[in-house]
Amino acid sequence: MYADNELLFPTYVISSLQHSRGDEWSALVERVSNLPADNIETLAFSLLMIRVDGCLSCETDSYRAMRGCKACSKQSLRRFKGSDLELVAAYQKALEDVQQYLEVQVPIVIEEPISARAA
C-alpha cells in the first residue's frame, strides 16, 4: 500500500534525479551521487532536497509520502520555477550551512525558503 519513504530525503534517491533538469543540475547530481553518504557534499545535497521537497511538512499518510521520496523529489524538481543555476546556488548555500554547523555546531535552518518562485 505505501511506497518506500523516509522521514527526510534519503541519499539513495540522489542518482535517480540526474536527468530531472538540465546540464548544470545533471553535473551536480553525477558528482554528488558518487560520494559516500557521510560526505559533506552529500549531506548538503540532502539538505537542499529537504528544502526543495518540503520534507519537514510531509506526513506519513499524505499523498506525497504514499508515492515515495523518489517520486516526490522528481515532482518537486519539475515544479521548481527557477533555473538550474539557482538550484546549484541553493546547493552551495546548503553546503555552507553544513560546513558552518560542523565547524561550530550552529543550528541549521532546514525549512528555509529557496525562492519565492519555487513550487
N, C-alpha and C positions, 0 to 999 in steps of 0.2 A: 504494500500500500504506500509506504513512504519511500522516497528516493534516498540515496546516500547523502546525508548532510551533516554538517558540523555546527558547532556553536559560532565559530568565526571562520574566515576564509582559510581553507586548507591549502597547503603548498602543493599537494598532488594535482591540483587543478591548473596550476600555472602554465604548464606546457600546452594544454588544450586551448589556451587563449591566444596563441601566436598569430593566428590568421583572422582574428576578430576585428582588426583595424588595419592601418597602413604600415608602411615600411619602418618608420621610427618605432612604432609600438612592437612590431614583429622582432626587430633587432633587440629591443629591451627584453622581451619575453624569452627570446632564444638565449641571451646571456644569462639571465637570472635562473632559467629552468635547469641549467647545467650546474648550478651551485648547490651545495648541501643545504638542508632545511634550516640549519642553525647559522648560516652565513648572514652577515648584517644586511646584504643586499636582498636576500630572500625575505628576511624579516620586514624590510622596508617595502618590498613589493606586496607582502601580505597586508601591511598597514594601509597602503594605497588602496588595495582592493576592498578592505574593510570599510574605508571611507567612501569609495565609489559605490559599493553594493549596499551600504547601509546595514551592515551585519548586526549592529547593536540593537536595531529595532526589529530584527527578524524573530518571529515566534515559531516554535516547532510545529504548530498546527496551521501556519499560514500557507497560502498558495505557493509562494516562492520557496519556502522551506520544503514543501512536499515535492517540488520539482527538482530540488537539489542545488548544491552550490555551483556546479559547473554551468547549469542552465541559467541560473540567476546571474552569474558573472558575465556570461556571454550577452545576456539581455541588457544588463547594465551598461556594458561597453557599447552596444549598438545604440542605446538611448542617449549616451553621453554626447552632448551637442558641441563640445569643444574639440579642438584639433588634437592630433597625436602629440604635438609639441606641448600642449597644455597638460596632457596626461603624463608625459615624461617630466615636465616641470613639477607636477604634483608628486611624482615618484621621488624626485630629488629632494623635495620638501620632507617627504616621509623618511628618506634616508638621513637627512639632517636631524629630524626628530628622534630617530632611533639612536643615532650616534650620540646626541646630547644626553639621552636617557642613560645610555651605557656609561658615559663619562661621569655624570653627576647624579644620576637617577632622579632627574626632574620628571614629574608626571607628564605623560604624553596626552594631548587632547586627541582622542581617537575619532570622535564624531565631529571633526572639523569640516565645514563645507568646502568643497573643492572649487566649485564655480557656481555662480548664480544660473548659469546656462546648463548645468548638469541635470540629468534626468530626475 
